[in-house]
Amino acid sequence: MVRSTFAGFSVAQLAMAVSQNALDVVGQNVSNINTAGYTRQRLDQQSVKPTGHSVMNTKFAIKVGQGVMATGVSQIRDPFLDIQYRSQLAEVGTVDAMDSILARLGDIFDETASSKIGTALNEVISQLQNMARPDTAGQDTYETLVRSAMETFINLIHDNAKELTSLRQEYVTKLTGTDEQEIDSILSKIVELNESIKNSHVLGNPALELMDQRNELIDSLATYLPIDVTYEEQTMGANITIETLKVTFTDANGNQHTLIDDQDKGTVDVQATADMGVTVSITDAAGGAAVDVTDALGDGVLKGYADMLNERGVYAGDDTKGIGFYEDYFDEYINMFATTMNDLNQPGGALFTTADGQTTGFTAENIRVSEGWMNGNVSLTTSTDPNAGDGTYENIQRMINALSKDDHDFNVPGTATNVFTGTFLEAYDFLQNTQASERSSVSTILTNRTTMLIQIANSKDSVSGVSLDEEVMNMMRYQQSYNAAARLMTTLDEALDTLINNTGIVGR
């Protein structure tokens, strides 16, 4: 085969062009080294095979390739690390959501609050003791002081109850408002990017920067739900094949829900319940009825918040001690306190009533010092013996013992299931101890999962992130290849000059 005269120049020109493209890619990587979410790019190359034939072709004919060709620019990502990273994001999201609520519960039932409650209860006991002392017995002032100390104690109980209610309302509002809107915004933006990426691919643009934006949004979505991401090929005609994106969520019962299918978008709906919990439902991208997945979320921020808002621990047979556990136990604590004191004050009348005037069904929110005790129609019963004379205060001592020494069984209402047994001070401290124990456990899990997430992120960055050292080495390598290709072109030029100008003139 007779070689084309300028074939070598074509090879050198292609080599120089590819080296220049490679340097452009290196420059893009280096310039985006601090860009959040940027994925390292590389130039895809392939050898150009020899073409054509020769009428003088023999087994001794030598055909050499015709150089190198740049076939495109692609991202350097590890799909397996992406799957691991997004799975770990959902696991971290679960415990992070739980930890945030437990931290707020700690602010309500912390040691300072416990000290305040304890101080107030001790003040009540102290005034009862003063009332029963021989040198002060019979003085009306001391019953007034007891009632005043009781009011202070009840006000502190009300403060805690209000903070619990505010905490629940805050997170219900966050889930049904901010978080639901954020999820819908993420889904909408991914769908928009799908369309832009598809159009770019049709026009021959790899749209790698748009894919980076989409990957960041997918990572954000993975914090809310444990999602699966798949890519499918779609033929657009004229031999153009593009990649389409599908995002699905498989619930704990094994049912798959499609959140995104190319240009179709599903919805995640979070609604408040009558008891200020939440329900989470998903409508598939293909349409159809919404499916309640509240109890099958598996992992993610939605799972963590929903469990803390909906579950009540032993009070509902749940695994998670959510806000409801603390509310129910706190109510039982107050009910036991008010019922015990009212029973001990008989037949003198009720010391405490509910907000609607009833003497049963006390909660931390509805307990009140009775109007009768406030206006003087009800007094502390000093003795249950009708024949006892003045100065007998054995019933006041019973009250003192009931508040400071006697153990009480705090059970799940209507059952024999015991939650705690101890004095009233110990019973209140149980709340703080339970919160501290739960927070410690969740924080440990959060630390472990965050550490694992960081390790996966580091592995992911080692593959997809820009390494300045590596890019500098690539820069030098492609510069050398460019120089070598230029030198090849110079050599070919000299050879051609010899062929044209010097061949056949030897000896003239």
Stockholm file with secondary structure:
# STOCKHOLM 1.0

chainA/1-508         MVRSTFAGFSVAQLAMAVSQNALDVVGQNVSNINTAGYTRQRLDQQSVKPTGHSVMNTKFAIKVGQGVMATGVSQIRDPFLDIQYRSQLAEVGTVDAMDSILARLGDIFDETASSKIGTALNEVISQLQNMARPDTAGQDTYETLVRSAMETFINLIHDNAKELTSLRQEYVTKLTGTDEQEIDSILSKIVELNESIKNSHVLGNPALELMDQRNELIDSLATYLPIDVTYEEQTMGANITIETLKVTFTDANGNQHTLIDDQDKGTVDVQATADMGVTVSITDAAGGAAVDVTDALGDGVLKGYADMLNERGVYAGDDTKGIGFYEDYFDEYINMFATTMNDLNQPGGALFTTADGQTTGFTAENIRVSEGWMNGNVSLTTSTDPNAGDGTYENIQRMINALSKDDHDFNVPGTATNVFTGTFLEAYDFLQNTQASERSSVSTILTNRTTMLIQIANSKDSVSGVSLDEEVMNMMRYQQSYNAAARLMTTLDEALDTLINNTGIVGR
#=GR chainA/1-508 SS CCCCTTHHHHHHHHHHHHHHHHHHHHHHHHHTTTCTTCCCEEEEEEECCCCCCCTTCCTTCCCCCCCEEEEEEEECCCHHHHHHHHHHHHHHHHHHHHHHHHHHHHHHSSHHHHHHHHHHHHHHHHHHHHHHSTTTTTCHHHHHHHHHHHHHHHHHHHHHHHHHHHHHHHHHHIIIIIIHHHHHHHHHHHHHHHHHHHHHHHTTCCCHHHHHHHHHHHHHHHHHSCEEEEEEEEEEETTEEEEEEEEEEECTTSCEEEEEETTEECEEEEEECTTSCEEEEEECTTCCCCEECGGGCCSSHHHHHHHHHHCCGGGTTCSSCCHHHHHHHHHHHHHHHHHHHHHHTTTSCCSEECTTSCSSSCCTTTCEECHHHHHTSSCCCCCSCTTCCTTCCHHHHHHHHHHHTCCEEEECTTSCCEEEEECHHHHHHHHHHHHHHHHHHHHHHHHHHHHHHHHHHHHHHHHHSCCHHHHHHHHHHHHHHHHHHHHHHHHHHHHHHIIIIITTCTTC
#=GC SS_cons         CCCCTTHHHHHHHHHHHHHHHHHHHHHHHHHTTTCTTCCCEEEEEEECCCCCCCTTCCTTCCCCCCCEEEEEEEECCCHHHHHHHHHHHHHHHHHHHHHHHHHHHHHHSSHHHHHHHHHHHHHHHHHHHHHHSTTTTTCHHHHHHHHHHHHHHHHHHHHHHHHHHHHHHHHHHIIIIIIHHHHHHHHHHHHHHHHHHHHHHHTTCCCHHHHHHHHHHHHHHHHHSCEEEEEEEEEEETTEEEEEEEEEEECTTSCEEEEEETTEECEEEEEECTTSCEEEEEECTTCCCCEECGGGCCSSHHHHHHHHHHCCGGGTTCSSCCHHHHHHHHHHHHHHHHHHHHHHTTTSCCSEECTTSCSSSCCTTTCEECHHHHHTSSCCCCCSCTTCCTTCCHHHHHHHHHHHTCCEEEECTTSCCEEEEECHHHHHHHHHHHHHHHHHHHHHHHHHHHHHHHHHHHHHHHHHSCCHHHHHHHHHHHHHHHHHHHHHHHHHHHHHHIIIIITTCTTC
//
